[in-house]
């Protein structure tokens, strides 16, 4: 970054405002498009639950406006997923002025990988975690205890998990990026592996419902992603021979 590219604090705030406006507009466009297919989208979202429910069991809504607001929320969730490439791209554009020229050239690949990891995390939650988690919860039903999941509760529960899995799957990119900046190293990551594992289980306990099944199913992928992060840090991490002056002039 050259002296001419340096911005005052107010300039950074204006830049942040502009990036946020673009993100909100992109989410709004995605929301408007998704609302046209709101019923179908909610059917897809509740499909993992429907598959493990017994015949005759259905989702219910207990308040008059509940179904309407649930459809709004599922459209918003779909809008965020649709706009995720734009959101990720705007984030990296915001931090790009602080990078060297060599690192800026990695911007497009990073955006593509960030999108793939985010969507991949959400799909992992949907196809792997949801079926086992919902089967576990419905297993508490008895002859006198009948489950009546509501649209509102299911929407809140599933959307939080989808976004949580999408975000945690960004771990390799975040750690690799920190290694590229020289903030962390391969030796540091290996040395603190046991503390990272502890943090994964604590984080999974916070992000998931209070049951062992979903906590483990989030913590285990995080352990694998951490090992992938170490490989990424080894390949792309900052080396002692890296010359910032040469990178800046490249």
Secondary structure, 3 states (H helix, E strand, C coil): CCHHHCCCHHHHHHHHHHHHHHHHHHHHHHHHHHHCCHHHHHHHHHHHHHHHCCCCCCCECCCCCHHHHHHHHHHHHHHHHHHHHHHHHHHHHHHHCCCCHHHHCCHHHHHHHHHHHHHHHHHHHHHHHHHHHHHHHHCCCCCCCCCCCEHHHHHHHHHHHHHHHHHHCCHHHHHHHHHHCCCCCHHHHHHCHHHHHHHHHHHHHHHCCCCHHHHHHHHHHHHHHHHHHHHHHHHHCCCCCCCHHHHHHC
